[in-house]
């Protein structure tokens, strides 16, 4: 499920895909495809992958990895949202009201 969601996220991004946020040339705000369901489908996909890995090979070390991953994903999302609010303003605020952060 995580790999499918990740693939759909990349497809939805299209030519706008990049690593990080480019504040100088941000491009358009993507709100279609899986981004109409989740504001952060790539992080959600990685979360599913972490959980799936733990379910296949359950042990305390992987469980710790899952919790650390979720903490790091959430931290990164908070940083990115600050930047997106600055770049897109009201357009991003309206998008946030319509679409959940994760699922």
C-alpha positions in Angstrom: 0.0 0.0 0.0 2.9 2.4 0.9 4.6 1.8 -2.4 1.4 2.3 -4.4 0.7 5.6 -2.5 4.3 6.7 -3.1 4.0 6.0 -6.8 0.7 7.8 -7.1 2.3 10.8 -5.2 5.1 11.0 -7.7 2.7 10.8 -10.6 0.5 13.5 -9.1 3.5 15.8 -8.6 4.3 15.5 -12.3 6.9 18.0 -13.4 6.6 19.9 -10.1 8.5 17.1 -8.2 11.5 18.3 -6.3 13.3 17.5 -3.0 12.7 20.3 -0.5 10.9 23.6 -1.2 12.2 26.1 -3.7 11.1 29.5 -2.3 12.5 31.4 -5.2 10.8 29.3 -8.0 8.1 27.4 -6.1 5.9 26.4 -9.1 2.2 25.7 -8.7 0.6 24.3 -5.5 -0.4 20.7 -6.3 -3.8 19.9 -4.9 -5.0 17.2 -7.3 -4.5 13.4 -7.5 -3.6 11.9 -4.2 -2.9 15.5 -2.9 -6.7 15.9 -2.9 -6.8 13.2 -0.2 -3.7 14.0 1.8 -1.5 17.1 1.9 1.5 14.8 2.6 1.0 11.6 0.7 4.7 10.8 0.3 5.3 11.0 4.1 2.1 9.0 4.6 3.4 6.4 2.1 6.7 6.2 4.0 4.7 5.7 7.2 2.9 2.7 5.7 6.2 1.3 4.5 7.6 1.5 8.0 4.6 -0.1 9.5 4.6 -2.8 6.8 8.3 -3.6 7.5 7.5 -3.9 11.2 4.6 -6.2 10.6 6.7 -8.4 8.4 9.7 -8.5 10.8 8.3 -7.5 14.2 11.0 -6.7 16.8 11.6 -3.8 19.2 14.3 -2.3 17.1 12.0 -1.9 14.1 9.3 -0.6 16.4 11.7 2.1 17.6 12.5 2.8 13.9 8.7 3.3 13.2 8.3 5.8 16.1 11.5 7.7 15.1 10.3 7.8 11.5 6.9 9.2 12.4 8.5 11.8 14.7 10.9 12.9 12.0 8.2 12.9 9.3 5.9 15.1 11.4 8.8 17.5 12.2 9.6 17.9 8.5 6.0 18.4 7.6 5.7 21.2 10.2 8.8 22.9 8.7 7.5 22.6 5.2 4.0 23.9 6.1 5.5 27.1 7.5 7.3 27.6 4.2 4.2 26.7 2.1 2.1 29.2 4.1 4.6 31.9 3.4 4.8 31.1 -0.4 1.2 30.4 -1.2 -0.6 32.3 1.5 -4.4 32.1 1.3 -4.4 29.5 -1.4 -2.5 27.1 0.9 -4.7 28.0 3.9 -7.8 27.1 1.9 -6.2 23.9 0.8 -5.4 23.0 4.5 -9.1 23.5 5.4 -10.2 21.0 2.7 -7.6 18.3 2.9 -6.2 16.5 6.0 -2.5 16.6 6.8 -2.0 12.9 6.5 -5.1 10.7 6.1 
